[in-house]
């Protein structure tokens, strides 16, 4: 009975992973919370609109990668409690995904055409991190969130001054990412070696630079 239960649990997990992937890559994410963008929509000039769209497209690509990362880690995590935390964090990240999608529509722009690449690559990295061990998986989450926070903070400075709606979204995203990092550290995250952190920053640079245009 236990063997059959395990197989059924694995099958259910795979179905869930497939459903999340379809929603993430199909631009059909459903937010549990309303968008933080409450300010009136100002008419941005063409250059301002393009800059705002670039920022939000990069943020959306980052959230696609976050979904892949958390789902990969949840699939391979050895601790059921940790698996639950990863899935809860992924659910909160879905809000970010949906908010960025909505803002891109408002800006008459599109999400990254390389979304499948960002998702699959991050899923593989997350799965490997989970197999290596829970403390290292949590360490990977902590470092990822810290890098995302730095990235979001830079966008708050780059956005057009009158783009309050994008700014409101990013500010709430920043708060959520900070909480995820704190939770990972409190759960026993191990600091990653400096070369791994440097490699992560390099990979993030490639993604953000590419997603800005494609």
JOQUI-V691508 format. One record per pair of residues at least 4 apart in sequence whose C-alpha atoms are under 7 Angstrom apart, sorted by the first residue. I is the first residue (numbers start at 1). J is the second residue. If there is no record, write none. Layout:
# JOQUI-V691508
I|J, I|J
This chain:
# JOQUI-V691508
1|5, 2|6, 3|7, 4|8, 5|9, 6|10, 7|11, 8|12, 9|13, 10|14, 11|15, 12|16, 13|17, 14|18, 15|19, 16|20, 17|21, 17|71, 18|22, 19|23, 20|24, 21|25, 22|26, 23|27, 23|28, 23|29, 24|28, 24|29, 24|64, 25|115, 25|116, 27|101, 29|94, 29|97, 29|98, 30|98, 31|94, 31|95, 31|98, 32|95, 33|95, 35|99, 36|168, 36|169, 37|165, 37|166, 37|168, 37|169, 38|165, 39|164, 39|165, 41|165, 42|162, 44|48, 44|49, 45|49, 46|50, 47|51, 48|52, 48|160, 49|53, 49|107, 50|54, 51|55, 51|159, 52|56, 52|159, 52|160, 53|57, 53|104, 53|107, 53|109, 54|58, 54|212, 54|213, 55|59, 55|155, 55|212, 56|60, 56|100, 56|104, 57|61, 57|111, 57|112, 57|211, 57|212, 58|62, 58|208, 58|211, 58|212, 59|63, 59|100, 60|64, 60|97, 60|100, 60|101, 60|111, 61|65, 61|112, 61|115, 61|211, 62|66, 63|67, 63|93, 63|96, 63|97, 64|68, 64|97, 64|115, 64|118, 64|119, 65|69, 65|118, 65|119, 65|122, 66|70, 67|71, 67|90, 67|93, 68|72, 68|119, 68|120, 68|122, 68|123, 69|73, 69|122, 69|123, 69|125, 69|126, 70|74, 70|86, 70|87, 70|90, 70|126, 71|75, 71|87, 71|123, 72|76, 72|123, 72|124, 72|126, 72|127, 73|77, 73|86, 73|126, 73|127, 73|129, 73|130, 74|83, 74|86, 74|87, 75|127, 76|127, 76|130, 76|131, 77|82, 77|83, 77|130, 77|131, 77|134, 78|134, 79|83, 80|84, 81|85, 82|86, 83|87, 84|88, 85|89, 86|90, 87|91, 88|92, 89|93, 89|180, 90|94, 93|97, 94|98, 95|99, 96|100, 96|173, 97|101, 98|102, 99|103, 100|104, 101|105, 102|106, 103|107, 103|166, 104|108, 104|109, 104|110, 105|109, 112|211, 112|214, 113|214, 114|118, 115|119, 116|120, 117|121, 118|122, 119|123, 120|124, 121|125, 122|126, 123|127, 124|128, 125|129, 126|130, 127|131, 128|132, 129|133, 129|136, 129|137, 130|134, 130|137, 132|136, 133|137, 134|138, 135|139, 135|188, 135|189, 135|190, 136|140, 136|189, 136|190, 137|141, 138|142, 138|184, 138|189, 138|190, 139|143, 139|189, 139|190, 139|191, 139|192, 140|144, 140|192, 141|145, 141|181, 141|184, 142|146, 142|181, 142|184, 142|185, 143|147, 144|148, 145|149, 145|177, 145|178, 145|181, 146|150, 146|181, 147|151, 148|152, 149|153, 149|174, 149|177, 149|178, 150|154, 151|155, 152|156, 152|170, 152|174, 153|157, 154|158, 155|159, 156|167, 159|163, 163|167, 164|168, 165|169, 166|170, 167|171, 168|172, 169|173, 170|174, 171|175, 172|176, 173|177, 174|178, 175|179, 176|180, 177|181, 178|182, 179|183, 180|184, 181|185, 182|186, 183|187, 184|188, 184|189, 185|189, 192|196, 192|197, 193|197, 194|198, 195|199, 196|200, 197|201, 198|202, 199|203, 200|204, 201|205, 202|206, 203|207, 204|208, 205|209, 206|210, 207|211, 208|212, 210|214
